């Protein structure tokens, strides 16, 4: 079992998996070491456990970096324009929000925009790896697999850290995308929406069984496999999205009169994201047969689990098998929720 030393409180601790923060003082550990696909581990012959922790100087730099914010500038919200050649017309005198009125000099669109959302730290980042925390939850993930034999391979290898092929095969860090900082046009053709995880950068799970049936987002796929996993740590996408909804409600209350479902489109899935899931934490898999309502996945449909296909991790105990079986029986069939994007 690997162990680490924290230079914040000078304590050492053991960890079954890759540690990201100190167990005692919660300070961040060295990401350069911990984000490697095979991070170096200390052996008993080493005189002191010095790997996997930040020095005091590094902690100061990490703290300063975490407080940095990205500067957003007003741009036309319309997708066919997105020009930054805009003019501020003054305070919002129509809806009396905290935003300012702007006009686009290229397409003559009028829109509301506020810099306060752009400067909000929780909206400025893309890399949210450092925002991971303990999850300790049961979660579900739907995959399009060629056969049940592929499920056995996942039981063996788990969900490893994803590699970025465009960057020389380096490990991905969890990336979060958001449109919360764009403005709102007065005719509501375009408006800000909460964000989501960049799917190539992480493994996304749903806290709800029905949430996992949405994926993959392809109506040509009518047979998938839903995995039941225990997630120890990760990024709570759902809580971030809820925070964005509340901030948008504060600055742009008019869009919630008729577009609340579209602004908060991903909340129904209750998603969380993980860098990796160990093989022993992949508990079970089951086949999911789907019938889509239309040729658009956003319109939802219905699903049904094929219970004879239920497979368990060989290391799983009998009591856990009984509980998972009952959980899947209780949700044997249901509705694939619509996604109003």
Secondary structure, DSSP 8 states (H G I E B T S, - for coil): --EEE-TTT--EEE-SS---B-TTT--B--HHHHTSTT-----TTSSS--SS---HHHHHHHHHHHT-----------TTT----EEEEEE--SS--SSEEEEETTT--EEEE-HHHHH-HHHH-SB-GGG-EEEEEEEEEEE--SSHHHHHHHHHH-B---EEGGGTTEE---BEE--TTS-EETTSSS-----EE-GGGSEEEESSHHHHTT-S--TT--EEEEEEEEEEEEB-HHHHHHHHHHHHHHH-TTHHHH-HHHHTTTGGG-EEEES-B-GGGEEEEEEEEEEESSS-GGG-EEEEEEEEEEEE-TT--HHHHHHHHHHHHHTSEEEE-----
